[in-house]
Amino acid sequence: MSDIAIKVENVSKTFRIPHEKITSLRGAAISAFKKKSYEEFQALNGISFEVKKGEFFGIIGRNGSGKSTLLKVLAGIYQADKGKVHVNGLISPFLELGIGFNPELSGRDNIYLNATVLGMSKKQIDKKFNDIVAFSELERFIDQKLKNYSSGMSVRLAFSVAIHANREILLMDEVLAVGDSNFQSKCLTEFNRYKEMGKTVILVTHDIATVQRYCGRAMLVRNGKIMKIGNAEEVGNEYINQNMSDEEKRIAEEEKRNKIEEEKRIQKATTEEKRRIEEEKKKQEEAERNKPAKITRVEFLDKDGKPKNVFETGEDISARIYFKIKSNTEKEYFSFGVGLYNQENIYITGVHSDFEEVDYKKYIEKGFFQIDFMKVALKEGTYYIKASIGGKYVPPFYDFLEKSDIFKIMSTEINKEGLIKLEYKWN
């Protein structure tokens, strides 16, 4: 254990969640004579791993995966139901905003209160007090009551106390989730200083880019179990792949659910409503019959031609637009267009066959046209396309799709500003 900071052996933790919620003394008195029913939730299931001294170790996973519960077990806040935790060194936990703080006390008093909880003596606190305040950048507000602080101010004060506690092991749970970009940058600089000092840091965060940048190793947790542990880059990529797969399933389920809801709405409609729906359907069908062409559906594909709705920044993305044409329009000229938009309806880019020498006839034969966007530099977000089919001079269009189904971009980039990622270098 000489080079091990934390060793976790087969740790499990289960919570009992009562089915009945008691909100009054009367309810408590009545329920005292009732048989209580509970639902068990296993937050951790057979977790085993080691963290070496001086290591930066990341723990990642979706909400409810057990990350925060694990950190609280390491900090001694929760007692594991099974298994053992060996800690070789003093721990400075920074797990939740406000733990160890009293909102009725000033920032100054809360520094002394929180630092004392972390095991610092008054003499040690006096010595580091100015450094704690300076790092938090709260000099003007240090004698105000904490209840008047914003959440960002409170987290800055708590983080500042935690890093000045001079402990060998620092537990950080989503420390960068609150606070402005300047303070987050300062935290990351402080992480580098910790690395140089040989301190051990265990970092729980949803920010994969931070884990991949600062952590040597990482662990992916899902449903209370370890899914992968090892190189931070590889673990982060596995987490992204899981998220993309989960998002694909969510989008498919949402589409299925919307279809079922629409069918239920039609079934529940009154006779008059059904008549109106039928009339609208007939009008739409009549309008469709008079169109020389009709867009039937849109599909997004990866570089291998497989349908996909969630991509990474830098991936190839193909938009395939299927259509039908009337049998007596083979000799007509057709043009095709696609516009790319983000969720805020901002127009990003567009392509149109009339602007380029495109053989429209080959698309007529296939029944679809396809635009391949290479190495798409879009940053993380939600996107969709508009699509059109027209004649030689458009508009008017033969058919126009106002909004396709969405596709999403996920990214490991630390810098998520703006819409696109441009290649650049400092000079």
C-alpha positions in Angstrom: 0.0 0.0 0.0 3.0 2.3 0.1 2.3 3.7 -3.4 -1.5 3.4 -3.2 -3.6 6.3 -2.1 -7.0 4.6 -2.3 -7.9 0.9 -2.7 -11.5 -0.1 -3.1 -12.4 -3.8 -2.8 -15.8 -5.2 -3.9 -17.8 -2.2 -2.6 -21.6 -2.3 -2.8 -24.2 0.2 -1.6 -28.0 -0.1 -1.6 -30.6 2.5 -0.7 -34.1 1.8 0.5 -36.6 4.2 -1.0 -40.0 4.3 0.8 -43.1 4.2 -1.4 -45.1 6.4 0.9 -44.0 10.1 1.3 -44.7 11.5 4.8 -45.0 15.3 4.9 -46.7 16.0 8.3 -46.6 14.9 11.9 -50.1 13.5 11.5 -48.9 11.4 8.6 -45.9 10.2 10.6 -48.2 9.2 13.5 -50.6 7.3 11.2 -47.8 5.6 9.3 -46.2 4.4 12.6 -48.9 1.7 12.8 -48.7 0.7 9.1 -46.5 -1.8 7.5 -44.0 0.3 5.4 -43.1 -0.7 1.9 -39.7 0.1 0.2 -38.0 -0.1 -3.1 -34.4 -1.0 -3.1 -32.0 0.9 -5.4 -28.5 -0.5 -5.8 -26.2 2.5 -6.4 -23.0 0.5 -6.3 -22.5 -3.1 -7.2 -19.1 -4.8 -6.6 -16.8 -1.8 -7.3 -13.1 -2.6 -7.1 -10.2 -0.3 -8.2 -7.0 1.3 -7.0 -5.7 4.9 -7.2 -2.0 5.5 -6.9 -0.4 8.3 -5.0 0.1 11.4 -7.2 -2.4 10.1 -9.7 -5.1 12.2 -11.4 -8.0 9.7 -11.6 -11.3 10.5 -13.4 -14.7 8.9 -12.7 -17.3 9.5 -15.4 -20.8 8.2 -16.1 -24.4 9.3 -16.7 -26.6 10.8 -14.0 -27.6 8.0 -11.5 -24.7 5.8 -12.4 -23.3 5.8 -8.9 -20.4 8.3 -9.2 -21.3 10.7 -6.4 -22.3 7.8 -4.1 -18.9 6.2 -4.7 -17.2 9.5 -3.8 -19.2 9.8 -0.6 -18.2 6.3 0.4 -14.6 7.2 -0.2 -15.0 10.3 1.9 -16.6 8.3 4.7 -20.0 10.1 4.4 -21.7 6.9 3.4 -20.9 3.5 4.9 -20.6 0.7 2.3 -23.0 -2.3 2.7 -20.3 -4.6 1.5 -16.6 -4.4 0.7 -13.7 -2.4 2.0 -12.2 1.0 1.4 -8.5 1.6 2.3 -7.4 5.3 2.3 -3.7 6.1 2.7 -3.6 9.8 3.5 -5.8 12.7 4.6 -8.8 13.5 2.3 -10.1 16.9 1.4 -13.6 16.3 0.0 -15.4 18.8 -2.2 -18.6 16.9 -3.0 -21.6 19.2 -2.9 -22.1 22.9 -2.9 -22.9 24.1 0.6 -21.8 21.1 2.6 -20.1 22.3 5.8 -21.4 25.9 5.2 -23.8 27.9 7.3 -25.8 30.5 5.3 -26.4 32.7 8.4 -22.6 33.2 8.9 -20.4 35.4 6.9 -17.9 34.2 4.3 -15.1 34.8 6.8 -16.8 32.7 9.5 -17.6 30.0 7.0 -13.9 29.7 6.0 -13.0 29.0 9.6 -16.0 26.6 10.0 -15.3 24.6 6.8 -11.6 24.5 7.3 -12.0 23.3 10.8 -14.3 20.5 9.5 -11.5 19.6 7.2 -9.1 19.2 10.1 -7.2 22.5 10.0 -6.2 24.2 13.2 -7.0 27.9 13.9 -3.3 28.7 13.5 -3.2 27.0 10.1 -6.4 28.8 9.0 -5.0 32.2 10.1 -1.9 31.5 8.1 -3.7 30.6 4.9 -6.8 32.9 5.3 -5.6 35.6 2.9 -4.6 33.1 0.3 -8.0 31.4 0.5 -9.8 34.7 0.1 -7.5 35.9 -2.7 -8.1 32.7 -4.7 -11.9 32.9 -4.3 -11.8 36.6 -5.4 -14.4 37.5 -2.8 -12.4 40.1 -0.8 -15.3 42.7 -1.1 -17.9 40.2 0.1 -16.0 38.2 2.7 -17.9 39.8 5.6 -21.4 39.4 4.0 -23.6 36.5 5.0 -23.3 33.4 2.9 -27.1 33.4 2.1 -26.5 36.6 0.1 -23.9 34.9 -2.1 -24.7 33.6 -5.6 -24.2 29.9 -6.2 -21.0 30.8 -8.2 -19.6 32.8 -5.3 -20.4 30.0 -2.8 -18.7 27.3 -4.9 -15.6 29.6 -5.4 -15.3 29.9 -1.6 -15.8 26.2 -1.0 -13.3 25.2 -3.6 -10.7 27.7 -2.3 -11.0 26.2 1.2 -10.8 22.6 -0.1 -7.6 23.2 -2.1 -5.8 25.1 0.7 -6.6 22.3 3.3 -3.2 20.8 2.5 -4.5 17.2 2.2 -2.8 14.4 0.3 -6.1 13.4 -1.5 -8.6 15.7 -3.1 -12.1 14.4 -4.0 -13.8 16.7 -6.5 -17.5 16.2 -7.6 -18.5 18.3 -10.5 -16.4 21.2 -9.2 -16.5 22.9 -12.6 -20.2 22.7 -13.1 -20.8 26.0 -11.3 -18.9 29.2 -11.7 -17.8 31.4 -14.6 -15.3 30.5 -17.3 -12.5 32.6 -15.6 -12.9 30.7 -12.3 -13.0 27.3 -14.1 -9.8 28.2 -15.9 -8.2 29.1 -12.5 -9.4 25.7 -11.1 -7.7 23.9 -14.0 -4.5 25.8 -13.5 -4.6 24.7 -9.8 -5.0 21.1 -11.0 -1.7 21.4 -12.8 -0.1 22.7 -9.6 -1.5 19.8 -7.7 0.0 17.5 -10.4 3.4 19.1 -9.9 3.2 18.6 -6.1 2.4 14.9 -6.4 -1.1 15.2 -4.9 -3.8 12.7 -5.6 -7.0 14.0 -7.2 -10.1 12.0 -7.9 -12.4 14.0 -10.2 -16.0 13.2 -11.0 -17.4 15.2 -13.9 -19.5 15.0 -17.1 -16.9 17.0 -18.9 -15.0 14.3 -20.8 -12.6 16.8 -22.3 -11.4 17.8 -18.8 -10.9 14.1 -17.8 -9.0 13.3 -21.0 -6.8 16.4 -20.6 -5.9 16.2 -16.9 -6.4 12.6 -15.9 -3.9 9.8 -16.6 -6.5 7.1 -16.0 -10.3 7.1 -15.7 -13.2 4.8 -14.8 -16.5 4.6 -16.5 -19.4 3.7 -14.2 -22.9 2.6 -15.4 -25.8 1.4 -13.2 -23.4 1.0 -10.3 -20.9 -1.2 -12.1 -17.5 -0.5 -13.7 -17.8 -0.7 -17.4 -14.3 0.3 -18.3 -11.1 1.4 -16.5 -7.8 2.5 -17.9 -6.4 5.2 -20.2 -8.5 8.4 -19.9 -8.6 8.9 -23.6 -10.0 5.4 -24.3 -12.5 5.5 -21.4 -13.7 9.0 -22.4 -14.3 7.7 -26.0 -16.2 4.7 -24.7 -18.4 7.0 -22.7 -19.1 9.1 -25.8 -20.0 6.0 -27.8 -22.4 4.9 -25.0 -24.0 8.3 -24.9 -24.4 8.3 -28.7 -26.0 4.9 -28.6 -28.3 5.9 -25.8 -29.3 9.1 -27.7 -30.0 7.0 -30.9 -32.3 4.8 -28.8 -34.0 7.8 -27.2 -34.7 9.5 -30.5 -36.1 6.3 -32.0 -38.3 5.7 -28.9 -39.5 9.4 -29.0 -40.5 9.0 -32.7 -42.3 5.8 -31.9 -44.0 7.4 -28.9 -45.1 10.4 -31.0 -46.6 8.1 -33.6 -48.6 6.2 -31.0 -49.8 9.5 -29.5 -51.0 10.7 -32.9 -52.8 7.4 -33.5 -54.5 7.7 -30.0 -55.4 11.3 -30.8 -57.2 10.2 -34.0 -58.9 7.3 -32.2 -60.2 9.6 -29.5 -61.4 12.3 -31.9 -65.1 13.1 -32.1 -67.1 12.3 -35.2 -66.8 15.9 -36.3 -63.0 16.0 -35.7 -62.6 12.7 -37.5 -64.5 14.1 -40.5 -62.3 17.2 -40.5 -59.1 15.1 -40.2 -60.3 13.0 -43.1 -61.1 16.0 -45.2 -57.6 17.5 -44.5 -56.0 14.2 -45.4 -57.9 14.1 -48.7 -56.9 17.7 -49.5 -53.3 16.8 -48.7 -53.5 13.7 -50.9 -55.0 15.7 -53.7 -52.2 18.3 -53.4 -49.6 15.6 -53.4 -51.1 14.0 -56.5 -50.7 17.3 -58.4 -47.0 17.7 -57.4 -44.5 16.6 -60.0 -42.3 15.3 -57.1 -42.7 14.6 -53.4 -40.0 14.2 -50.7 -40.9 11.1 -48.7 -38.3 10.9 -46.0 -34.8 11.9 -44.9 -32.1 9.7 -43.5 -28.7 10.6 -41.9 -25.8 8.1 -42.5 -22.3 7.7 -41.3 -19.2 7.2 -43.5 -20.1 3.5 -43.9 -23.6 4.3 -45.1 -25.3 3.1 -41.9 -28.3 5.1 -40.6 -27.3 7.3 -37.6 -28.6 10.3 -35.7 -25.7 11.1 -33.3 -22.3 12.0 -34.6 -19.0 13.4 -33.2 -17.4 16.6 -34.3 -15.2 15.9 -37.3 -17.2 12.9 -38.6 -18.5 12.5 -42.1 -22.3 12.9 -42.3 -24.5 12.1 -45.2 -28.0 13.4 -45.7 -30.1 11.1 -48.0 -33.4 12.5 -49.2 -35.8 10.1 -50.7 -38.5 11.2 -53.2 -41.1 10.1 -55.7 -41.9 11.6 -59.0 -45.0 11.3 -61.2 -44.7 8.9 -64.1 -45.4 11.5 -66.7 -42.6 13.9 -65.6 -39.6 11.9 -66.8 -38.6 14.5 -69.3 -38.8 17.4 -66.9 -35.8 19.1 -65.4 -35.3 18.6 -61.6 -33.1 20.5 -59.2 -32.3 19.5 -55.6 -31.3 21.5 -52.5 -30.4 21.1 -48.9 -30.0 23.7 -46.1 -28.4 22.9 -42.8 -29.8 24.6 -39.6 -29.2 24.4 -35.9 -31.9 24.1 -33.2 -32.1 27.9 -33.0 -33.0 27.9 -36.7 -29.7 29.6 -37.6 -28.8 28.9 -41.3 -25.4 27.3 -41.3 -24.8 26.3 -45.0 -26.6 25.1 -48.1 -26.0 23.3 -51.4 -28.1 23.3 -54.5 -27.7 21.4 -57.7 -28.4 24.4 -59.9 -25.2 26.1 -58.6 -23.1 23.1 -59.8 -22.9 20.7 -62.7 -25.0 17.9 -61.3 -26.5 15.1 -63.3 -30.0 15.1 -61.9 -31.1 12.1 -64.0 -29.0 9.6 -62.0 -30.9 10.7 -58.9 -34.3 10.2 -60.6 -33.2 6.6 -61.3 -32.2 6.0 -57.7 -35.2 7.7 -56.1 -33.0 9.7 -53.7 -30.3 12.3 -53.8 -27.5 12.4 -51.2 -25.2 15.1 -49.9 -22.0 13.9 -48.2 -20.6 16.4 -45.8 -17.0 15.6 -45.0 -15.3 16.1 -41.6 -18.2 18.1 -40.3 -16.7 20.8 -38.1 -20.0 21.6 -36.2 -19.7 21.9 -32.5 -21.9 20.1 -30.0 -25.6 20.7 -30.5 -28.8 19.7 -32.3 -29.3 20.2 -36.1 -31.7 19.5 -38.9 -32.0 20.1 -42.6 -34.5 21.7 -45.0 -34.8 20.0 -48.4 -36.3 21.0 -51.8 -37.1 19.6 -55.2 -37.8 22.1 -58.0 -37.6 22.7 -61.7 -35.2 24.9 -63.6 -36.1 28.0 -61.9 -37.1 27.8 -58.2 -39.0 28.8 -56.2 -41.8 27.8 -56.4 -40.7 24.3 -55.4 -42.3 21.0 -56.5 -41.9 20.0 -52.9 -40.3 21.6 -49.8 -39.5 19.9 -46.5 -39.6 22.6 -43.8 -37.8 20.5 -41.2 -36.4 17.0 -41.1 -35.9 14.8 -38.1 -33.0 16.0 -36.0 -29.4 14.8 -35.7 -27.0 15.6 -32.9 -23.3 16.3 -32.6 -21.4 15.4 -29.5 -17.8 16.5 -28.8 -14.9 16.1 -26.4 -13.7 19.6 -27.1 -13.0 21.8 -24.0 -13.8 24.9 -26.0 -17.5 24.6 -27.0 -17.9 28.2 -28.0 -19.5 29.1 -31.3 -21.1 26.9 -34.0 -18.1 25.5 -35.8 -14.6 24.2 -35.1 -12.0 25.9 -37.2 -8.4 24.6 -37.5 -6.1 27.1 -35.9 -2.8 27.6 -34.1 -1.4 30.3 -31.7 1.1 32.5 -33.5 
